[in-house]
Amino acid sequence: RLLGALMHRDAPAALVRIALNFALPPGSAPVPVVPPGTSAADIPLFFEEPGRGGGGREAEGLASAAGRQSEDEVEDESRGPPEQLVLSQCHRYPEFSGIYALDRDCTSHGRPTYRQTMQGPGMVHYRRDSSGPGWWLSRGGIEGECVALNTRDVRTVPRSGWKLLTGGALVPDPMAFSDDSASRGESRDPAQAAHSLLRLDLTSLHGMVKHENKQVLSYFSHFCVLMHLEFLAELSSIRTRRRRSTSEALERSGAALFRLPVKAVFGRRDGGEGGRKLLPGWQDNGSEVVAFVLPQGTDMERLRFGSGESITISAQDPSVDRVGEGIVASVRQGVIQVQLFGKLPDQKGRTWRLDKSANSVTYERQFTALLQLAMAKPLPPLWELLVAAKVGAVDAWVDNSIQKQAGQGTGVSADGGTASRAAQLASAAARGSDPGRLERARAEIDELTALNESQKEAVTVAMERACTIIQGPPGTGKTHVSVQVLRLWAKCLGGTPLLAVSDSNIAVDNIAAGLQRAGVRVVRLGRPEKIRGQNLEDITLEAQVSQLKEKRAQERAQEMGADVVEPDKGKGAGKGSGKGGLDLEADHESKRHNKFQDFKLQMEIIQKAEVVCTTTISAGSEFLSRLSFAGILIDEVAQATELSAIVPIVLRGGSSLRRLALVGDHCQLPPSIQSSEAENRGLSLSIYSRLQKSSVQPFMLDTQYRSHAKIMEFSSDAFYAGALGCGIDAAARPLPRGVPWPNVSVPVAYVEVGSPEESEGDSKFNTGEASRLLEFVRGVLRAGDLGIGDIGVVTPYTAQV
């Protein structure tokens, strides 16, 4: 709850890092107040509260009107309530502004009350009635008329998020309470406070989190710390880019939009009215949809504000006057619609700034999965597998780097001794297996002539075991094997629908396309702009809903002997500012109505499907919360963090999960991690590699059909101990003409250009290399062996693209 409250109010990173130590078991390496290697000049940045730096009254007013928590709302019962509070910016009822003194003779439901001094009319107290619990600002006493209300159920007076009672309606207001620290003789010297925190004995904080199951506690503590370190690193990276880049550079790169006027505000939901599920310590400040007008000439190709992206809204600078966070709802027709978590201050004629933010959806779903696992009693068998394997190791890439720095040898061995508990759980027979169905599946596998022996073995084991790890080096038919596993689960073993996920949209598309070709009833879930596979439009949920609605409309029309009529989209009204605001709200209301109407159709389609395909994080969406899957396959699992992988396993598996297939290749690059601290603590060690270290042995696909034998040769020797064979003849991969190959028997060439590299923001580019590459491509195209669609050009730098 403490971590949730700190993260929700965007507390200084140093405080979050200190709090992470509460989750660590005794004897652990502490999480330092600032990351190792931080320069003296950057240390103060970890004690800054983003969005509150130097903004003065305007920044405080914007934050208050948006319903953000203040630093005093993370409760500290040890210090007791402040002696005095100051109410400011109560513009509608100015007589209530002023100093409020603690009433030591009166409490309300165990909470403090405050009376306005200088014979003012105000009293602040906590109250419970038919409308629910909350804090009241009353006129004349505890039973007096309610002037303002705050529905936050906290122990101390909320500093912001108040609503005035006007004409029987509650209206958000910028009024805010602040702690009159001076009256208590307190001093808040930021430099002195930071110095004191840096001297803390952090190991004394360890062991504060308790759990009756030590393995669950170890798992939760380990990944809770890693998740927050990674999220803090993502936040820090974004803020560093903002600080070091000019407004023009941010706008040119598509990371920020400036001077956006509001076209319309609609879809308002007040706090406490039921919205998204909140993490512990989070406050529901309500939400609304804000439509901003995009500047003319906005480069939509470079714009990083796709549907579903997290953004920050501010007046001019998110480090000074941040209003709140939100999610992009849509970008179209010169308008970007944002679902704001909170309320946009009502300041007509003002323009706003949007910045791309850290992915809060990923953070929320990963944290939810961890919490659900920690609270489960008893643990489902495949959740027990997660916690049975030892945590705390790092992947081989990181381990080699650490050991080289320490002057030690390289390599990491698996847990020694007899088969571990994790290995026993993984190799156990899948629960509820029907011997007759299993025999039919084995018989069909024997007849699959398109599979080689290693592929058949992997598919067979996936039918039989609770958890199967399949190692698929490049070109070995990993996707084909995944499709066969899912097809046979569905057709022979039953228990549909099944779930197929990956951290990558491209991998999900590949599996969905393979299932479609194999005649499996498949549904692809995800944002349409993320689904780019060929001929996948018909299997998206949106397309299938449209097809079903059209079919049923035709059936009804035939029954009535009438023509099919397009449904009326309806009309709506709202408080749009500027031409088109009414249309936007009407469109929003129409979509909301259609979403409600379509839900039953969507559930019908999903439940009739044999396989549902989506990304690991999307699997944690509220939409799928009503479903539990008997079989889950995770593709490219070695390139995903375990925090990503547990979202489908925990949130969509549960006690119904019988079979789990983890498909990937730990010899390829590990997941991309922003936080070097989290990486050094084991975040880049995938669930694939962690289970392998606990003696859960993978089944390797040992023949590749993609590359020329000479291209494959190095990888086989360096990474697979020579175990990877080649299934194609060299003659099937002739050298394309147009390239001056240095050795005609080896289709690999390294070309020295000698051109200097340049920087653009955080990225790099090399004009000389690009020009030389263009010469090669033109030469190959002129030679005629390859077409433009046969050539791939890759680079690690965005600026070079």
C-alpha positions in Angstrom: 0.0 0.0 0.0 2.9 2.3 0.8 4.5 1.7 -2.6 1.2 2.2 -4.3 0.6 5.5 -2.6 4.1 6.7 -3.4 3.9 5.7 -7.0 0.4 7.1 -7.5 1.4 10.5 -6.2 4.6 10.5 -8.2 6.7 10.8 -5.1 10.5 11.5 -5.3 12.4 8.5 -6.6 14.5 8.5 -3.4 11.5 7.8 -1.2 10.3 5.0 -3.5 13.8 3.4 -3.4 13.9 3.6 0.4 10.4 2.0 0.6 11.6 -0.9 -1.6 13.9 -2.0 1.2 10.9 -2.9 3.3 10.1 -5.7 0.8 13.6 -7.2 0.9 14.3 -10.2 3.2 17.1 -9.9 5.8 20.6 -10.4 4.3 19.7 -8.9 0.9 21.7 -6.3 -0.8 19.9 -3.1 0.0 18.4 -0.8 -2.7 20.5 2.4 -2.3 18.7 5.8 -2.0 20.2 6.8 -5.4 21.5 4.4 -8.1 25.2 3.4 -8.0 27.3 5.7 -10.1 25.0 8.7 -9.9 27.0 11.9 -10.3 26.9 14.5 -7.5 25.1 16.9 -9.9 22.3 14.4 -10.5 21.7 13.3 -6.9 19.2 16.2 -6.2 17.1 14.9 -9.1 16.1 11.9 -7.0 14.7 14.1 -4.2 12.6 16.3 -6.5 8.9 15.7 -6.7 8.0 15.8 -10.4 5.3 18.3 -11.3 5.8 20.4 -8.2 9.1 22.1 -8.8 8.9 25.9 -8.9 5.4 26.1 -10.2 4.2 28.3 -7.3 0.5 28.8 -6.7 -0.5 28.1 -10.3 1.1 24.7 -10.3 -0.5 23.9 -6.9 -3.8 25.0 -8.2 -3.6 22.9 -11.3 -2.6 19.8 -9.4 -5.3 20.4 -6.8 -8.0 20.9 -9.5 -6.9 17.7 -11.2 -7.4 15.7 -8.0 -3.7 14.8 -7.4 -2.5 13.7 -4.0 -0.2 15.9 -2.1 2.8 14.7 -0.1 0.9 14.9 3.2 -1.7 12.4 2.0 0.7 9.5 2.4 -0.3 9.0 6.0 2.3 9.1 8.8 0.4 8.2 11.9 3.6 8.3 14.0 3.8 12.1 13.8 0.2 12.8 14.5 -2.1 15.3 12.9 -0.7 18.8 12.3 -1.7 21.6 14.7 -2.9 23.9 12.0 -4.0 23.7 8.3 -4.3 26.5 5.8 -7.2 26.6 3.3 -6.4 28.6 0.1 -8.0 29.2 -3.3 -11.6 28.8 -2.1 -12.7 31.4 -4.6 -16.4 30.7 -4.5 -16.6 31.0 -0.7 -13.7 33.2 0.2 -14.9 33.5 3.8 -13.8 29.8 4.3 -10.1 30.5 3.3 -7.8 30.9 6.2 -6.2 29.0 9.1 -7.9 25.9 10.7 -6.8 24.8 14.2 -6.9 21.2 15.4 -9.8 20.7 17.9 -8.3 18.5 20.6 -11.7 18.0 22.3 -13.5 16.7 19.2 -12.8 13.8 16.9 -15.0 12.2 14.3 -14.8 8.4 13.7 -11.3 8.4 15.2 -10.2 11.2 12.9 -9.1 14.7 13.7 -11.4 17.7 13.3 -10.4 21.3 12.6 -12.1 24.6 13.3 -11.5 27.9 11.4 -9.8 30.5 13.6 -10.7 34.2 13.8 -14.4 33.3 14.3 -14.6 31.9 10.7 -17.6 29.7 9.8 -15.7 26.6 8.7 -15.2 23.2 10.3 -13.4 20.2 8.7 -14.4 16.7 9.8 -14.9 13.1 8.7 -18.4 11.8 8.2 -20.2 8.6 7.2 -23.7 8.8 5.9 -25.9 7.2 3.2 -23.8 8.8 0.5 -20.6 7.0 1.8 -17.6 8.1 3.8 -15.7 11.3 3.2 -14.4 14.6 4.6 -16.7 17.6 4.9 -16.1 21.3 5.0 -19.2 22.5 7.0 -20.6 25.8 7.8 -21.1 26.5 11.5 -20.1 23.1 13.0 -20.1 19.4 12.7 -23.9 19.2 12.0 -23.8 22.3 9.8 -24.4 22.8 6.1 -21.9 20.9 3.8 -20.0 23.4 1.7 -17.4 21.1 0.2 -16.9 17.3 0.1 -13.9 15.0 -0.4 -14.6 11.3 -0.8 -11.1 10.1 -0.1 -11.3 7.6 2.8 -8.0 8.6 4.5 -6.9 9.2 8.1 -6.0 12.9 7.7 -7.6 15.8 6.0 -7.1 15.5 2.2 -5.1 18.3 0.8 -6.6 18.4 -2.7 -9.4 16.9 -4.8 -12.2 18.8 -3.0 -15.6 19.4 -4.7 -17.9 22.3 -3.9 -21.6 21.6 -3.3 -23.3 24.1 -5.6 -26.9 24.0 -6.6 -27.2 20.4 -5.4 -24.2 19.3 -7.6 -20.6 18.6 -6.7 -18.2 20.6 -8.7 -14.4 20.1 -8.7 -12.6 23.1 -7.2 -8.9 24.1 -6.9 -9.3 24.8 -3.1 -6.5 23.1 -1.2 -5.4 22.6 2.4 -1.7 22.9 3.3 0.2 22.0 6.4 1.2 25.1 8.4 4.6 23.7 9.3 6.0 27.0 10.6 3.4 27.0 13.4 4.9 23.8 14.7 8.4 25.2 14.6 9.4 22.7 11.9 12.0 23.3 9.3 12.1 21.6 5.9 15.5 22.1 4.4 15.6 19.8 1.3 19.4 19.5 1.3 19.5 18.6 5.0 16.7 16.0 4.5 18.4 14.5 1.5 21.7 14.3 3.4 19.9 12.5 6.3 18.3 10.0 4.0 21.6 9.2 2.3 23.0 8.2 5.7 20.1 5.7 6.5 21.0 2.2 7.5 18.8 0.6 4.8 19.4 -3.0 6.0 17.5 -2.1 9.2 14.4 -1.8 7.0 14.6 -5.3 5.6 12.2 -8.1 6.6 9.2 -5.9 7.1 7.0 -7.8 4.6 5.7 -11.1 6.0 4.1 -14.2 4.4 3.4 -17.7 5.7 4.9 -19.2 2.6 8.6 -18.4 2.4 8.9 -19.3 -1.3 6.0 -16.9 -2.2 7.5 -14.2 0.0 10.9 -14.6 -1.8 9.3 -14.5 -5.2 7.1 -11.5 -4.4 9.9 -9.5 -2.8 12.3 -10.3 -5.6 10.1 -9.3 -8.5 8.4 -6.4 -6.7 11.7 -4.7 -6.2 12.8 -5.4 -9.8 9.5 -4.1 -11.3 9.8 -0.8 -9.4 13.5 -0.3 -10.3 12.7 -0.8 -14.0 9.7 1.5 -13.9 11.7 4.2 -12.1 14.4 3.8 -14.7 11.8 4.3 -17.5 10.5 7.4 -15.7 14.0 8.8 -15.2 14.9 8.2 -18.9 11.9 10.1 -20.1 12.5 13.0 -17.7 16.2 13.1 -18.6 15.2 13.3 -22.3 12.8 16.2 -21.6 15.4 18.0 -19.5 18.1 17.7 -22.1 16.1 18.3 -25.3 14.7 21.5 -26.6 10.9 21.8 -27.2 11.6 21.7 -30.9 13.6 18.5 -30.7 10.9 16.8 -28.6 8.2 17.9 -31.0 10.2 16.8 -34.0 10.8 13.3 -32.5 7.1 12.9 -31.8 7.7 12.6 -28.0 5.7 15.8 -27.1 3.0 18.1 -28.4 2.7 21.7 -27.4 0.1 24.5 -27.3 -2.9 22.2 -27.8 -6.3 23.8 -27.4 -9.2 21.8 -26.0 -11.9 21.0 -28.5 -14.2 19.1 -26.1 -14.4 17.5 -22.6 -16.9 14.7 -22.1 -17.3 11.2 -20.5 -16.8 12.6 -17.0 -16.8 10.1 -14.2 -16.4 11.3 -10.6 -14.2 9.4 -8.1 -15.8 6.5 -6.4 -18.4 5.9 -9.2 -16.7 2.7 -10.3 -14.0 2.7 -12.9 -10.7 0.9 -13.4 -9.5 -1.4 -10.6 -7.0 0.4 -8.5 -3.8 -0.9 -6.9 -3.5 -0.7 -3.1 -2.7 2.9 -2.0 -4.1 4.5 -5.2 -6.9 7.1 -5.1 -9.8 7.2 -7.5 -9.8 10.8 -8.7 -12.4 10.1 -11.4 -11.7 10.5 -15.1 -12.9 12.3 -18.3 -12.1 12.3 -22.0 -10.4 15.4 -23.3 -10.2 16.1 -27.1 -7.2 18.2 -28.0 -6.7 19.8 -31.4 -3.5 18.7 -33.1 -1.3 21.3 -34.8 -1.6 21.6 -38.5 1.2 19.7 -40.2 1.7 17.1 -37.4 3.9 14.3 -38.7 1.7 11.3 -37.9 4.4 8.9 -38.9 6.8 10.2 -36.2 4.1 10.8 -33.5 4.6 8.4 -30.6 1.1 9.0 -29.2 -0.6 5.8 -30.5 -3.9 4.5 -29.0 -3.3 3.0 -25.6 -0.1 4.9 -24.9 0.5 6.6 -21.5 0.9 10.4 -21.6 1.4 13.3 -19.2 -0.6 16.5 -19.4 0.8 19.8 -18.2 0.3 23.5 -18.8 3.8 24.2 -20.0 6.3 21.9 -18.4 5.5 18.5 -16.7 8.4 19.0 -14.2 6.7 22.2 -13.0 2.9 22.2 -13.6 1.8 18.7 -14.3 -1.9 18.2 -14.3 -2.1 14.4 -14.5 -1.6 11.2 -16.4 -3.8 9.7 -19.0 -4.1 7.1 -21.8 -4.5 8.0 -25.5 -8.0 6.9 -26.6 -7.7 7.7 -30.3 -5.7 9.9 -32.8 -7.7 10.8 -35.9 -8.9 13.7 -38.0 -6.7 16.3 -36.5 -7.8 15.4 -32.9 -6.1 13.4 -30.2 -8.5 12.1 -27.5 -7.1 11.4 -24.0 -8.7 9.6 -21.1 -7.4 11.7 -18.2 -7.2 10.1 -14.8 -8.5 13.1 -12.9 -10.0 16.4 -14.1 -8.7 19.0 -16.4 -8.9 22.5 -14.7 -11.6 24.6 -16.3 -9.5 27.3 -17.8 -11.1 28.4 -21.1 -8.8 29.5 -23.8 -5.8 27.9 -22.3 -3.5 25.5 -24.3 -1.9 22.4 -23.0 1.2 20.2 -23.4 1.2 16.4 -23.9 4.3 14.2 -23.3 4.8 10.5 -23.8 5.1 8.9 -20.4 6.2 5.6 -18.9 3.9 2.6 -19.6 1.6 2.7 -16.5 -0.7 -0.1 -17.9 2.2 -2.5 -18.0 3.2 -1.5 -14.4 -0.4 -1.9 -13.1 -0.9 -5.4 -14.7 2.4 -6.7 -13.6 1.9 -5.5 -10.0 -1.7 -6.9 -10.0 -0.3 -10.3 -11.0 2.3 -10.3 -8.3 -0.3 -9.3 -5.7 -2.8 -12.0 -6.8 -0.1 -14.6 -6.6 0.9 -13.5 -3.2 -2.7 -13.7 -1.9 -3.6 -17.0 -3.4 -4.5 -19.8 -1.0 -3.7 -22.5 -2.0 -1.4 -22.0 -4.9 -2.5 -23.6 -8.2 0.1 -26.2 -9.3 1.6 -24.0 -12.1 1.8 -21.0 -9.8 3.6 -23.2 -7.4 6.0 -24.0 -10.2 6.8 -20.3 -10.4 7.8 -19.9 -6.8 9.5 -23.3 -6.5 12.3 -22.4 -8.8 15.0 -20.3 -7.0 15.0 -16.6 -7.6 17.9 -14.2 -7.4 20.2 -15.5 -10.2 21.1 -13.4 -13.3 21.2 -14.4 -16.9 24.5 -15.6 -18.4 25.1 -12.3 -20.3 25.0 -10.3 -17.1 26.8 -12.9 -15.1 29.7 -13.0 -17.5 30.0 -9.2 -17.4 29.9 -9.1 -13.6 32.5 -12.0 -13.2 34.8 -10.4 -15.8 34.7 -7.1 -13.9 35.6 -9.1 -10.8 38.3 -11.1 -12.5 36.5 -14.4 -12.1 35.6 -17.1 -14.6 32.4 -17.2 -16.7 29.3 -19.4 -16.9 26.4 -20.2 -14.7 25.4 -23.7 -13.8 22.0 -25.0 -13.1 20.9 -25.9 -9.6 22.8 -29.1 -8.9 21.7 -32.4 -7.2 18.6 -34.4 -7.9 15.6 -33.1 -9.8 14.3 -29.9 -8.1 10.7 -29.4 -7.0 10.3 -27.1 -10.0 11.4 -30.0 -12.3 9.0 -32.4 -10.6 6.0 -30.0 -11.0 6.9 -29.3 -14.7 7.3 -33.0 -15.7 4.1 -34.1 -13.8 1.2 -35.3 -16.0 -1.1 -32.5 -17.0 -4.1 -32.5 -14.7 -7.4 -34.0 -16.0 -5.7 -35.8 -18.9 -7.9 -38.3 -20.7 -5.8 -41.3 -21.8 -7.9 -41.9 -24.8 -7.6 -38.3 -26.0 -3.8 -38.4 -25.4 -3.5 -41.6 -27.5 -5.3 -40.0 -30.4 -3.0 -36.9 -30.2 0.1 -39.2 -30.2 -1.3 -41.0 -33.2 -1.9 -37.8 -35.1 1.6 -36.5 -34.3 3.1 -39.7 -35.8 1.3 -39.0 -39.1 2.6 -35.4 -39.3 5.2 -35.8 -42.1 5.9 -32.0 -42.0 7.6 -32.4 -38.6 11.1 -33.7 -38.0 11.8 -36.0 -35.1 12.9 -33.2 -32.6 9.7 -31.3 -33.5 7.5 -34.4 -33.0 9.1 -35.0 -29.6 8.5 -31.4 -28.4 4.9 -31.5 -29.6 4.3 -34.9 -27.9 5.7 -33.8 -24.6 3.6 -30.7 -24.7 0.5 -33.0 -24.8 1.6 -34.9 -21.8 3.3 -32.6 -19.3 2.1 -29.8 -17.1 4.9 -27.5 -18.3 7.0 -27.9 -21.4 9.9 -25.7 -22.5 10.6 -25.8 -26.2 14.0 -24.3 -27.4 13.7 -23.0 -31.0 16.8 -21.6 -32.5 16.3 -19.3 -35.5 14.8 -21.1 -38.5 14.0 -24.4 -36.7 10.2 -24.1 -37.2 9.4 -22.8 -33.7 6.2 -21.0 -34.9 5.1 -24.1 -36.8 5.6 -26.3 -33.7 3.7 -23.8 -31.6 0.8 -23.9 -34.0 0.7 -27.7 -33.9 0.8 -27.7 -30.1 -2.2 -25.4 -30.0 -4.1 -27.2 -32.8 -3.7 -30.6 -31.1 -4.6 -29.2 -27.7 -7.8 -27.8 -29.2 -8.7 -30.6 -31.6 -7.6 -33.6 -29.6 -7.5 -32.7 -25.9 -10.3 -30.1 -25.6 -10.6 -27.5 -22.9 -11.0 -24.6 -25.2 -10.6 -21.7 -25.5 -6.8 -21.7 -25.2 -4.5 -18.7 -24.9 -1.5 -17.9 -27.1 0.6 -14.9 -26.1 3.9 -13.2 -26.7 5.6 -10.0 -25.6 5.8 -9.1 -29.3 2.8 -8.2 -31.5 4.7 -9.7 -34.5 5.1 -13.0 -32.8 1.4 -13.1 -31.9 0.5 -12.2 -35.5 2.7 -15.1 -36.8 1.0 -17.6 -34.6 -2.5 -16.3 -35.3 -1.8 -16.5 -39.1 -0.5 -20.1 -38.7 -3.5 -21.1 -36.7 -5.8 -19.6 -39.3 -4.1 -21.6 -42.1 -4.4 -24.8 -40.0 -8.1 -24.4 -39.7 -8.3 -23.5 -36.0 -11.0 -21.1 -34.9 -8.8 -18.2 -33.7 -9.5 -14.7 -32.4 -6.8 -12.0 -32.5 -7.2 -9.5 -29.7 -5.4 -6.2 -29.7 -5.4 -2.6 -31.0 -6.0 -2.7 -34.8 -3.0 -0.5 -35.5 -0.7 -3.1 -33.7 -2.0 -6.0 -35.9 0.0 -5.9 -39.1 0.1 -9.5 -40.2 -1.1 -10.4 -43.6 -4.8 -11.4 -44.0 -5.5 -11.1 -40.2 -8.3 -8.6 -40.5 -11.0 -11.3 -40.6 -9.9 -13.0 -37.4 -9.7 -9.8 -35.2 -12.4 -9.6 -32.6 -13.7 -6.3 -34.1 -14.1 -7.9 -37.5 -15.8 -11.0 -36.1 -18.2 -8.9 -34.1 -19.1 -6.9 -37.2 -19.6 -10.1 -39.2 -21.9 -11.6 -36.5 -24.0 -8.4 -36.2 -24.4 -8.2 -39.9 -25.4 -11.9 -40.1 -28.0 -11.5 -37.3 -29.3 -8.3 -38.8 -29.9 -10.2 -42.1 -31.6 -13.0 -40.3 -33.9 -10.6 -38.5 -34.7 -8.8 -41.8 -35.4 -12.1 -43.5 -37.8 -13.1 -40.7 -39.6 -9.8 -41.0 -39.5 -9.8 -44.8 -37.7 -6.4 -44.8 -34.5 -4.9 -46.1 -31.4 -4.6 -43.8 -31.3 -1.1 -42.4 -28.2 0.5 -40.9 -28.8 1.3 -37.2 -29.1 4.9 -36.2 -25.9 6.1 -34.6 -27.9 8.5 -32.4 -27.3 12.0 -31.4 -25.8 13.6 -28.3 -25.1 16.9 -26.7 -22.2 18.1 -24.6 -20.1 21.0 -23.6 -17.7 21.1 -26.4 -15.6 24.2 -26.9 -15.2 24.9 -30.6 -16.9 23.5 -33.7 -17.2 19.8 -33.7 -17.3 19.3 -29.9 -20.9 18.0 -30.0 -20.0 15.5 -32.7 -17.1 14.2 -30.6 -19.2 13.7 -27.6 -22.0 12.1 -29.6 -19.4 9.8 -31.2 -18.0 8.9 -27.7 -21.4 8.2 -26.3 -22.3 6.1 -29.4 -19.1 4.0 -29.0 -19.8 3.6 -25.3 -23.3 2.4 -26.0 -22.1 0.1 -28.8 -19.3 -1.3 -26.5 -22.0 -2.2 -23.9 -24.2 -3.7 -26.6 -21.3 -5.6 -28.2 -20.0 -7.2 -25.0 -22.3 -10.2 -25.1 -21.3 -10.8 -28.8 -17.7 -10.5 -27.9 -18.0 -13.0 -25.1 -19.9 -15.4 -27.4 -17.2 -15.2 -30.0 -14.4 -15.7 -27.5 -16.1 -18.7 -25.8 -16.6 -20.3 -29.2 -13.0 -19.7 -30.3 -10.5 -22.5 -30.0 -7.5 -20.2 -29.5 -7.3 -16.5 -28.4 -4.1 -14.7 -29.5 -2.9 -11.5 -27.8 0.2 -10.0 -26.1 1.3 -10.9 -22.6 0.3 -7.5 -21.2 -3.0 -7.3 -23.1 -3.9 -10.7 -21.6 -4.3 -8.8 -18.3 -7.0 -6.6 -19.6 -10.3 -6.3 -17.8 -12.1 -7.7 -20.8 -10.6 -11.2 -20.4 -11.1 -11.2 -16.6 -14.1 -13.5 -16.9 -12.2 -16.2 -18.6 -9.8 -18.8 -17.4 -7.7 -20.9 -19.8 -6.9 -24.6 -19.6 -3.8 -24.2 -21.8 -1.4 -21.2 -22.3 1.4 -21.0 -24.8 3.9 -18.2 -24.5 6.1 -17.6 -27.6 9.5 -15.8 -27.6 9.4 -16.2 -23.8 13.2 -16.0 -23.5 13.1 -12.5 -24.9 10.4 -11.3 -22.3 10.9 -10.5 -18.7 9.2 -12.9 -16.2 7.1 -10.0 -15.0 5.6 -9.9 -18.5 5.1 -13.6 -18.6 3.3 -14.0 -15.3 0.5 -11.6 -16.4 -1.2 -14.3 -18.5 -0.1 -17.2 -16.3 -1.5 -15.6 -13.1 -4.3 -13.4 -14.2 -5.7 -15.7 -16.9 -4.5 -19.1 -15.7 -5.5 -19.9 -12.1 -6.7 -23.3 -11.0 -8.1 -24.1 -14.4 -4.6 -24.0 -16.1 -3.6 -27.5 -17.0 -0.9 -27.1 -19.6 1.8 -24.4 -20.0 4.2 -24.3 -23.0 7.1 -21.9 -22.9 8.6 -21.5 -26.4 11.8 -19.5 -27.0 15.6 -19.6 -27.1 17.8 -18.5 -24.2 20.8 -18.4 -26.5 19.4 -15.4 -28.3 19.5 -11.9 -26.7 17.8 -11.5 -23.3 15.0 -9.0 -22.7 15.8 -5.4 -23.1 16.1 -3.8 -19.6 16.4 -0.1 -18.9 17.6 -0.4 -15.3 21.1 -1.7 -14.9 20.3 -2.2 -11.2 17.3 -4.4 -12.0 19.4 -6.3 -14.6 22.2 -7.0 -12.1 19.5 -8.2 -9.7 18.1 -10.7 -12.3 15.4 -9.0 -14.2 16.8 -10.0 -17.6 16.7 -13.7 -16.5 13.6 -14.9 -18.3 11.2 -17.5 -16.8 12.6 -19.9 -19.5 16.2 -19.5 -18.2 15.2 -19.5 -14.5 13.3 -22.8 -14.8 16.2 -24.3 -16.8 18.5 -23.3 -14.0 16.2 -25.3 -11.7 16.7 -28.5 -13.8 13.5 -28.1 -16.0 15.1 -29.3 -19.3 14.0 -27.7 -22.6 13.3 -29.8 -25.7 15.5 -28.4 -28.5 14.4 -28.2 -32.2 17.7 -29.2 -33.7 17.4 -28.5 -37.4 17.2 -25.1 -39.0 15.7 -24.5 -42.5 16.4 -20.7 -43.0 20.1 -19.8 -43.4 22.9 -20.9 -45.6 25.0 -23.6 -43.8 28.0 -21.2 -43.5 25.9 -18.4 -41.9 24.5 -20.9 -39.4 27.9 -22.6 -38.7 29.2 -19.9 -36.3 26.0 -19.8 -34.2 25.8 -23.6 -34.0 29.4 -23.8 -32.7 29.3 -20.7 -30.4 25.9 -21.0 -28.8 24.6 -24.5 -29.4 27.7 -26.6 -28.9 27.5 -27.8 -32.5 24.0 -29.4 -31.9 22.2 -27.3 -34.5 22.0 -28.9 -37.9 21.2 -27.5 -41.3 18.2 -28.9 -43.2 18.9 -27.2 -46.6 21.5 -27.5 -49.3 23.9 -24.6 -49.9 22.7 -24.6 -53.6 19.3 -23.5 -52.3 20.8 -20.3 -51.0 22.9 -18.9 -53.9 24.9 -15.6 -53.5 22.9 -12.6 -54.9 24.7 -10.8 -57.6 25.5 -7.1 -57.2 27.7 -7.4 -54.1 31.5 -7.7 -54.3 31.7 -10.8 -52.1 35.2 -11.2 -50.7 34.8 -15.0 -50.5 32.2 -16.6 -52.9 31.9 -19.7 -50.8 30.8 -17.7 -47.7 27.8 -15.4 -48.0 28.9 -13.0 -45.3 30.8 -9.7 -45.9 32.1 -7.0 -43.5 32.5 -3.6 -45.1 34.6 -0.8 -43.7 33.2 2.6 -44.5 35.3 4.9 -42.3 32.6 7.6 -42.0 32.2 9.5 -38.7 29.2 8.9 -36.5 26.9 11.8 -35.4 24.3 12.2 -32.7 20.7 13.2 -32.7 19.2 13.4 -29.2 19.7 10.0 -27.6 20.3 8.3 -30.9 23.0 8.2 -33.6 23.3 8.2 -37.4 26.0 7.8 -40.0 25.4 9.4 -43.4 28.4 7.7 -45.0 27.2 4.2 -44.0 23.7 5.0 -45.3 25.1 6.1 -48.7 27.3 3.0 -49.0 24.3 0.8 -48.1 22.2 2.5 -50.8 24.9 1.7 -53.4 24.7 -2.0 -52.4 20.9 -2.1 -52.6 20.9 -0.5 -56.0 23.6 -2.9 -57.2 21.6 -5.9 -56.1 18.4 -4.6 -57.6 20.1 -3.9 -60.9 21.5 -7.4 -61.0 18.0 -8.7 -60.8 18.4 -11.7 -58.5 16.3 -10.0 -55.7 13.4 -7.7 -55.7 12.8 -4.8 -53.3 10.7 -7.1 -51.0 13.5 -9.6 -50.7 16.0 -7.2 -49.0 16.0 -6.3 -45.3 18.0 -3.4 -43.8 18.4 -3.2 -40.1 20.1 -0.8 -37.7 20.2 -0.4 -33.9 19.6 3.3 -34.1 16.3 5.1 -34.7 18.0 8.1 -36.2 19.7 5.9 -38.8 16.4 4.5 -39.9 
